[in-house]
Structure formats: C-alpha cells, structure tokens
Amino acid sequence: MAQSLLKEKDDTLSDLGYERLDLEGALHLPIRNDAMQYIEARRSKRAMEARRTKSPRLAG
C-alpha cells in the first residue's frame, strides 16, 4: 500500500492524512514490524497535535 501511495502527489497524500516521510519510513522498517500500524500511529499523532493547536486554551 505504501508504495502505491508514494506515487501520489503530496497534496493528495495530505488530503488522505498521510505524509510522504511516514510512508517512506514504513518501507524501511524491519519485516517483523507492521508498516500500517506505524503509518496509522504517525497519522493519529499528527491529528491529535492539530486538534490540540486548534482548540482554545482554558483560562486558569
């Protein structure tokens, strides 16, 4: 899957929630590692960080 996604343009990857570096990193993982788990973990982390920066800070 990562190899086919790498054929896409960066803006298409971004629309899907992926980054080229994550896909390339997944291709270099040892065979015993789950590449999709790696990619999805990176995508989830980015989504959480984006939500954190968009949400207003609570006044203390």
N, C-alpha and C positions, 0 to 999 in steps of 0.2 A: 504494500500500500504506500509506504513512504516513497519508494522510487517513482510511482506513478504521480504522486502529489508534487514531487520535485519538478515535474515537467510544467507545472502551472506557474503563472506569474505571481509575484509577491503580493499584489493587491488581492488576487483570488485566494491565496493562502490565508491572508489576513481576514478576509470575509468569512472563511471557514474556521477561524480561530487558531490557525497554525502559524508557526514561524519557520522559515527555511532552516535556520540553525538547529531547531529542535529535530526536524526531520533528518538532517544530515548527522546529528548526534546519535539518533536512534539507529542509523545504518552502521555506526561504528561500535555499537555495544557488543559485548561478548554474546555468543549464540545462546547462552543459558539465560540471558536477560530478556524480558518481554518488552519488545520495542513499542508496542501500542500502549502498554502501561506507562512507559517512560514519556511518550508523547502526550498522553492524556493528563498525566500529572503536571507536566510543564504548562499545558493549556489551562488547567484548573488553577494553578498558582497565579498565572497572569490574569485570569478573570477575577480572582479574589483581590489581587492588588489593584486592579482597575476599579472594582466596586469600592474598595477602601478609599481610594483617592477621590472618587466622585461623591461619596456620602458626606454630608455636612458633619463637622465635629460637634460633639455635645459640649455645651458650656459647663464648666465645673464649678 
